[in-house]
């Protein structure tokens, strides 16, 4: 009898031990599976502003809510320091941007005051993926890791976030971005930034003069996500093994309505320059006007040519390299404006040929021209160089 009871007690003890062990193992598994459930990761896409040039293209950032530690942090790759040498660093293409974590309410306050919209997309990640992104962002925000050399087209706040998701620790090779590039369209970096500058004609004109042919290559789907709006679309359609990884964008802050483009005064100015130049060179009574416009246009294009060369060879701005606008903004125009060298007629002939070369480069999509604003200037220059060449032939000494 006692022997049977002893056996039963032993079996009962073993069952209790196995049950406790199973509960402990199951508890560990549950803890492991839900370790990152206190994290919520989302993508913020901010609408354009009109106070500064860089606000025109919007902004993007990553929001991480940690319910365990009661934090709500935005990781912002778009911060920079307005130091005493800000202008020089920006001009040379050496301006350092940094990743800055900040409380969500402080981040949002700027957009509330500027009346700019903010959309949010929650990322459908498992606990490992959420923890990896959070750990990576925290590591990237450390003082020794947070700085990077900003490049508007190739390394900015959007591309930094774009490159997180394909990381092996997040989604790896099974991750595929959604279609952000419009189907069947050949779009270049120049095409897309000109769309965003639809209200700021003066900036659009200046940017198109200083940016070179590197931004005229057709963009890939990854390339176009250098802009926050297209990163939002790419993330929205992204999949891992056929499953979407983000919810649809939700508007969490409404912005002010976009205004119309208004009058293109930059175009009106270039048209006026062309009309005054042509009239001054073709109407005898307006000869003085022709001389003034010739000098003015040669000096301005010459100075622009010098600036193009500085931005091409003297800075780190990748978008300013290989700028063939220097073919019609000839730096030597400054010299020709004030002096009458022996080979002035030959120079004028070469300058006209180079203007036609610029047009061919545009037609063959090597470097795009902002034709509405540039065409009047090119026409005026053709008249100027044509007049110089004609006068050089008229004043040439007759052969004995």
Helices and strands as residue ranges (DSSP letters): H 2-33, E 39-46, G 53-57, E 59-66, E 71-80, H 86-92, E 96-103, H 104-114, E 118-122, H 127-140, E 147-149, H 157-165, G 172-174, E 175-176, H 189-196, H 201-210, G 213-216, G 223-226, H 228-236, E 239-240, E 243-244, E 250-253, H 265-282, G 284-286, H 287-313, G 318-320, G 324-327, H 333-338, H 344-363, H 371-394
